[in-house]
Amino acid sequence: MAGVESLEECFYFRAEILKALAFIPFGFGSTASNAILIIAILRSEQLRTRHEIQVMCALSFADFIEALATLIGGIYRSAVILANSIDILFTPLQCMLLPHSWAWRWSDFATSFMLLTLTVDRLISVVFPLRYIAWGPSYTRIAIGVPFGLSLLLSLAAWYNPITMRGTLSMLCMNVYLSPVFYAISKYMTSCATILSIVLYIPVVYLIRNQLKIMSDKLYPTQLDCQRRAQLKMTITVAISSCLTLFLDAIPRAIGIYGTTKLMNDTQRQCESAMSILFHLTKLNSMINLFLYYHRNKAIRDSIRCMFFCVRQSSIITTLYP
């Protein structure tokens, strides 16, 4: 690629293999965590029929795709480095065709947009509680379909540079060199979307306080009050998750892309900045979310427990009574 020095100019084996290997545990942990949460939701009729849980499941699916891409990317890059094949050259299009490359482009947008959607969903549930409970399945289709569709359209823009660009780069296929402008814009956009989802929670928290105070004054709560209380508890859980997201996603994402693009512009080399490791904190965020939802939602907790213990008990019964 014109104007960019070869990878060998800044390649240090120990540093690069550590950066590549770091993808694997974070990717695996986040993939497993999101898979457990998704399966727990889908196997429980009580969970999969609720609007807020369906939106949360869609967010977990986007996180799952991003985590799986991270795991595959880590294995791929580690294998390339260990095989001493960094001097093999790929075209940008060949790099973009790697599964983790295009999966990253879609999931970057999808995770942030779904997080924003989840915040808006919680805001609607607090402002219009009765209407929210009465809405049918079309609400969820719109709430999930719009961000996923928009993410797909925006991710298609990432293909422009690889298709039109001439030249080659190392088969490590560092993301920032595939579509540098798109890479920076997408990271800043998703960081802003994540921050916006957190800012929108400020009025939500205020409304929750007022509604909880009103409900606590009631001596004989109705079934509708119980449903609203469950909605409020879920909203508080998502608020806690949003606070974690601020420190483990939005801020690290913005700092990481700033450091990575600054290094590229200053040195014109194909090596990624060490600040790219900050992107792994988003995977840590999704792993923490599993424990957060497990602790605060009884239905999710029961479904996860049944996933492991019910299967184990059934296998024991099958062994004893074939």
Wavefront OBJ file of the C-alpha trace (Angstrom):
o trace
v 0.000 0.000 0.000
v 1.354 3.366 -1.031
v 2.896 5.516 1.690
v 2.900 2.765 4.308
v 6.111 1.049 5.350
v 6.312 -2.721 5.522
v 5.358 -4.550 8.683
v 8.938 -5.681 9.289
v 9.914 -2.065 10.026
v 8.137 -2.156 13.387
v 7.511 -5.857 14.016
v 8.746 -7.170 17.358
v 7.902 -10.846 17.730
v 7.275 -10.939 21.477
v 5.102 -7.825 21.532
v 3.070 -8.807 18.470
v 2.463 -12.412 19.569
v 1.297 -11.177 22.981
v -1.111 -8.742 21.318
v -2.413 -11.502 19.044
v -2.753 -14.041 21.860
v -4.647 -11.492 23.989
v -7.543 -11.761 21.524
v -8.111 -15.425 22.359
v -9.028 -15.454 26.109
v -11.142 -12.307 25.850
v -12.845 -13.573 22.698
v -13.482 -17.022 24.160
v -14.761 -15.691 27.491
v -17.147 -13.255 25.841
v -18.320 -15.837 23.284
v -19.093 -18.348 26.040
v -20.782 -15.741 28.273
v -23.058 -14.455 25.526
v -23.842 -17.974 24.309
v -24.938 -18.969 27.834
v -27.147 -15.885 28.144
v -28.723 -16.353 24.695
v -29.449 -20.063 25.273
v -30.857 -19.332 28.748
v -33.271 -16.781 27.258
v -34.346 -18.860 24.262
v -35.029 -22.007 26.286
v -37.323 -20.200 28.746
v -40.785 -19.245 27.498
v -41.156 -16.834 30.413
v -38.082 -14.920 29.229
v -38.292 -15.044 25.442
v -41.820 -13.560 25.350
v -40.882 -10.343 27.175
v -40.027 -7.263 25.092
v -37.074 -6.091 27.158
v -35.542 -9.577 27.299
v -35.865 -9.957 23.520
v -34.021 -6.663 23.000
v -31.391 -7.729 25.523
v -31.030 -11.065 23.711
v -30.451 -9.205 20.426
v -27.726 -7.157 22.128
v -26.142 -10.376 23.397
v -26.260 -11.799 19.861
v -24.369 -8.762 18.520
v -21.853 -9.125 21.372
v -21.571 -12.833 20.551
v -20.698 -12.123 16.895
v -18.103 -9.539 17.923
v -16.602 -11.911 20.493
v -16.518 -14.819 18.035
v -14.793 -12.583 15.468
v -12.255 -11.607 18.146
v -11.592 -15.265 18.962
v -11.179 -16.227 15.289
v -9.027 -13.149 14.638
v -6.771 -13.976 17.584
v -6.292 -17.572 16.458
v -5.643 -16.449 12.871
v -3.092 -13.770 13.770
v -1.322 -15.994 16.296
v -1.026 -18.761 13.691
v 0.372 -16.324 11.104
v 2.978 -14.972 13.532
v 4.002 -18.395 14.865
v 4.302 -19.722 11.304
v 6.566 -16.758 10.489
v 4.311 -15.843 7.571
v 3.976 -12.103 8.155
v 5.911 -11.377 4.954
v 3.229 -13.079 2.829
v 1.190 -10.355 1.163
v -2.584 -10.153 0.728
v -4.655 -7.703 -1.241
v -7.057 -5.581 0.847
v -9.984 -7.529 -0.622
v -8.455 -10.852 0.475
v -8.107 -9.442 3.992
v -11.689 -8.194 3.991
v -12.950 -11.635 2.941
v -11.561 -13.179 6.137
v -14.579 -14.054 8.343
v -13.465 -12.034 11.347
v -12.855 -8.912 9.226
v -16.410 -8.493 7.926
v -17.960 -9.828 11.152
v -16.131 -7.120 13.104
v -17.452 -4.403 10.800
v -21.097 -5.383 11.352
v -20.856 -6.170 15.058
v -19.075 -2.884 15.860
v -22.182 -0.993 14.807
v -24.708 -3.581 15.988
v -23.480 -3.729 19.599
v -23.548 0.050 20.056
v -26.860 0.554 18.265
v -28.512 -2.250 20.234
v -27.208 -0.776 23.488
v -28.786 2.537 22.493
v -31.988 0.684 21.565
v -32.058 -1.036 24.963
v -31.783 2.347 26.687
v -34.613 3.791 24.569
v -36.650 0.656 25.343
v -36.169 1.241 29.074
v -37.087 4.918 28.677
v -40.319 3.990 26.873
v -41.173 1.385 29.529
v -40.856 4.011 32.264
v -42.630 6.881 30.463
v -45.445 4.757 28.948
v -45.618 1.675 31.216
v -49.181 0.584 30.396
v -48.792 1.045 26.658
v -45.422 -0.743 26.728
v -46.888 -3.823 28.420
v -49.761 -3.937 25.903
v -47.607 -3.702 22.763
v -47.449 -6.776 20.540
v -44.554 -8.571 18.796
v -44.308 -5.929 16.045
v -42.637 -3.604 18.567
v -39.761 -6.033 19.098
v -39.357 -6.659 15.367
v -38.931 -2.925 14.791
v -36.695 -2.428 17.852
v -34.314 -5.179 16.706
v -34.697 -4.987 12.928
v -33.910 -1.264 12.558
v -30.526 -1.270 14.381
v -29.467 -4.575 12.799
v -30.462 -3.374 9.321
v -28.745 -0.010 9.802
v -25.608 -1.800 11.021
v -25.606 -3.953 7.889
v -25.929 -0.916 5.602
v -23.137 0.975 7.369
v -20.853 -2.081 7.423
v -21.173 -2.364 3.633
v -19.276 0.937 3.367
v -16.224 -0.862 4.765
v -15.965 -2.828 1.506
v -15.339 0.255 -0.646
v -11.638 0.659 0.192
v -10.716 -3.055 -0.075
v -12.445 -3.314 -3.461
v -11.011 -0.130 -4.985
v -7.626 0.039 -3.253
v -4.506 -1.115 -5.046
v -1.447 -2.569 -3.356
v -0.843 -5.207 -0.716
v -0.387 -5.565 3.013
v 0.786 -8.290 5.372
v -1.539 -11.267 5.679
v -1.937 -10.308 9.350
v -4.517 -7.908 7.898
v -4.504 -5.234 10.582
v -7.986 -3.690 10.589
v -6.867 -0.084 10.670
v -5.066 -0.452 7.334
v -7.971 -2.041 5.470
v -10.187 1.052 5.595
v -8.430 3.591 7.827
v -10.970 6.409 7.478
v -13.960 4.082 7.850
v -12.265 2.341 10.797
v -11.791 5.624 12.672
v -15.265 6.960 11.847
v -16.970 3.689 12.829
v -15.164 3.520 16.172
v -15.961 7.138 17.020
v -19.592 6.696 15.886
v -20.088 3.601 18.012
v -18.389 5.274 20.970
v -20.754 8.267 20.640
v -23.770 5.934 20.354
v -22.660 4.145 23.518
v -22.179 7.427 25.401
v -25.597 8.643 24.202
v -27.208 5.467 25.548
v -25.666 6.245 28.933
v -26.667 9.939 28.890
v -30.276 8.995 28.116
v -30.332 6.995 31.333
v -30.151 10.157 33.455
v -33.868 11.012 32.993
v -34.687 7.302 33.249
v -33.111 7.082 36.714
v -35.025 10.192 37.826
v -38.340 8.736 36.632
v -37.578 5.397 38.304
v -37.069 7.092 41.672
v -40.450 8.807 41.426
v -42.295 5.666 40.340
v -40.723 3.481 43.020
v -41.733 6.032 45.656
v -45.347 6.020 44.395
v -45.484 2.217 44.342
v -43.994 1.894 47.827
v -46.869 3.992 49.220
v -49.467 1.501 47.972
v -50.757 -0.932 50.583
v -52.334 -3.373 48.115
v -50.364 -3.557 44.866
v -52.215 -4.941 41.839
v -50.902 -7.440 39.282
v -50.168 -4.507 36.980
v -48.113 -2.906 39.746
v -46.098 -6.113 40.052
v -45.428 -6.077 36.305
v -44.327 -2.453 36.507
v -42.067 -3.245 39.457
v -40.437 -6.027 37.423
v -39.921 -3.547 34.565
v -38.348 -1.052 36.954
v -36.008 -3.676 38.387
v -34.915 -4.610 34.870
v -34.370 -0.912 34.116
v -32.147 -0.544 37.188
v -30.160 -3.611 36.098
v -29.590 -2.109 32.656
v -28.587 1.183 34.335
v -25.861 -0.637 36.276
v -24.757 -2.308 33.042
v -24.638 1.101 31.322
v -22.337 2.491 34.015
v -19.976 -0.429 33.446
v -20.221 0.151 29.700
v -19.049 3.750 30.115
v -15.753 2.633 31.666
v -15.286 -0.673 29.832
v -16.557 0.257 26.371
v -17.169 3.909 25.455
v -14.055 5.491 26.983
v -11.591 2.662 26.087
v -13.005 2.520 22.543
v -12.440 6.265 21.994
v -8.944 6.221 23.533
v -8.003 3.052 21.635
v -8.956 4.370 18.207
v -7.279 7.722 18.915
v -4.004 6.025 19.852
v -4.152 3.590 16.937
v -4.890 6.180 14.241
v -2.360 8.636 15.718
v 0.376 5.996 15.526
v -0.574 5.187 11.937
v -0.508 8.854 10.882
v 2.746 9.594 12.726
v 4.760 6.546 11.650
v 3.032 5.340 8.450
v 3.692 1.743 9.504
v 1.480 -1.327 9.486
v 1.842 -2.170 13.176
v -1.139 -1.608 15.464
v -0.747 0.518 18.556
v -0.615 -1.179 21.951
v -3.722 0.904 22.737
v -5.724 -1.511 20.569
v -5.672 -3.809 23.612
v -8.208 -1.413 25.169
v -10.798 -2.784 22.729
v -10.690 -6.057 24.667
v -12.331 -4.345 27.643
v -15.612 -4.458 25.710
v -15.418 -8.259 25.909
v -14.823 -8.039 29.653
v -17.934 -5.865 29.844
v -20.112 -8.539 28.233
v -18.701 -11.199 30.583
v -19.566 -9.068 33.624
v -23.070 -8.538 32.213
v -23.726 -12.286 32.394
v -23.037 -12.314 36.144
v -25.016 -9.097 36.599
v -28.143 -10.504 34.918
v -27.642 -13.835 36.698
v -27.562 -12.097 40.072
v -30.461 -9.669 39.534
v -32.934 -11.656 37.408
v -34.422 -14.789 38.979
v -35.836 -16.162 35.712
v -32.441 -15.884 33.991
v -30.739 -17.396 37.023
v -33.128 -20.363 37.092
v -32.772 -20.934 33.342
v -28.955 -20.884 33.507
v -28.936 -23.256 36.468
v -31.268 -25.614 34.641
v -28.987 -25.532 31.587
v -26.218 -27.157 33.592
v -27.860 -29.040 36.458
v -30.953 -30.356 34.646
v -28.816 -31.766 31.825
v -26.478 -33.335 34.370
v -29.358 -34.865 36.321
v -30.978 -36.247 33.166
v -27.689 -37.835 32.095
v -27.344 -39.463 35.530
v -30.914 -40.806 35.328
v -30.244 -42.139 31.828
v -27.120 -43.894 33.106
v -28.965 -45.463 36.046
v -32.130 -46.337 34.122
v -31.209 -46.807 30.441
l 1 2 3 4 5 6 7 8 9 10 11 12 13 14 15 16 17 18 19 20 21 22 23 24 25 26 27 28 29 30 31 32 33 34 35 36 37 38 39 40 41 42 43 44 45 46 47 48 49 50 51 52 53 54 55 56 57 58 59 60 61 62 63 64 65 66 67 68 69 70 71 72 73 74 75 76 77 78 79 80 81 82 83 84 85 86 87 88 89 90 91 92 93 94 95 96 97 98 99 100 101 102 103 104 105 106 107 108 109 110 111 112 113 114 115 116 117 118 119 120 121 122 123 124 125 126 127 128 129 130 131 132 133 134 135 136 137 138 139 140 141 142 143 144 145 146 147 148 149 150 151 152 153 154 155 156 157 158 159 160 161 162 163 164 165 166 167 168 169 170 171 172 173 174 175 176 177 178 179 180 181 182 183 184 185 186 187 188 189 190 191 192 193 194 195 196 197 198 199 200 201 202 203 204 205 206 207 208 209 210 211 212 213 214 215 216 217 218 219 220 221 222 223 224 225 226 227 228 229 230 231 232 233 234 235 236 237 238 239 240 241 242 243 244 245 246 247 248 249 250 251 252 253 254 255 256 257 258 259 260 261 262 263 264 265 266 267 268 269 270 271 272 273 274 275 276 277 278 279 280 281 282 283 284 285 286 287 288 289 290 291 292 293 294 295 296 297 298 299 300 301 302 303 304 305 306 307 308 309 310 311 312 313 314 315 316 317 318 319 320 321 322
